[in-house]
Amino acid sequence: MTNLPKTIMLIGVVLIIVGFLMQFVKLGRLPGDIVIKKENATFYFPIMTSIILSVVLSLIFYVIGRFR
């Protein structure tokens, strides 16, 4: 229970770093992402981005699980 605050702080720092890096990586505008622009509204559904992130995260967790 004493490691919980450190873990939460580490997760926060990682999220801040990932958010900062996402400004420079054009991951959210891939071909296959649905963008519907109307007069006063924009609907964005990142299908390809979700698929690619899912595959990458699955591979990372698979590799981590193999070495445990």
Secondary structure as GFF3:
##gff-version 3
##sequence-region A 1 68
A	DSSP	alpha_helix	4	21	.	.	.	ID=ss1
A	DSSP	beta_strand	34	37	.	.	.	ID=ss2
A	DSSP	beta_strand	42	45	.	.	.	ID=ss3
A	DSSP	alpha_helix	47	66	.	.	.	ID=ss4
###
